[in-house]
Structures are given as C-alpha cells and as structure tokens.
C-alpha cells in the first residue's frame, strides 16, 4: 500500500491526523466520521515508514476488529 493509497478517500482533517508524527495527537470526532479508518491507515503508514514494528502494537483483540473493517 503506497502513501498515496493511504491518503485516498480521506478528508483534509483525516489526512492531517494521518500525517502528524510529532507528540501524541488527540482526535475528536463524532460517530461515523471515520476514526477507525484513520487509525488503521495511520498504523499502516507508521509500519510502512518503519517508525515502529507492527508486532509491538498488535497485542490485543483490537487488531482483529480493525482487520474486519
């Protein structure tokens, strides 16, 4: 998955959240606004750019739920 494909279909605010790599980021959003999509794409972006290994995060049932989306 390329960087361009990760950004595809995201609105400007979602893109900003995806590309933000500094200190922790709080994203406030209402139901149905794409929070899970942003988190999944951000995770893929961080793993793809080698900011951290995927196995350091996938330690709970949450990845199963993310994978199904």
QUIKADA-V971796 format. One line per field, one symbol per residue. burial: 1 if it has 24 or more other C-alpha atoms within 12 Angstrom, else 0. Layout:
burial->???
This chain:
burial->000001100100011011100000000000000011111111111100000000000000000000000
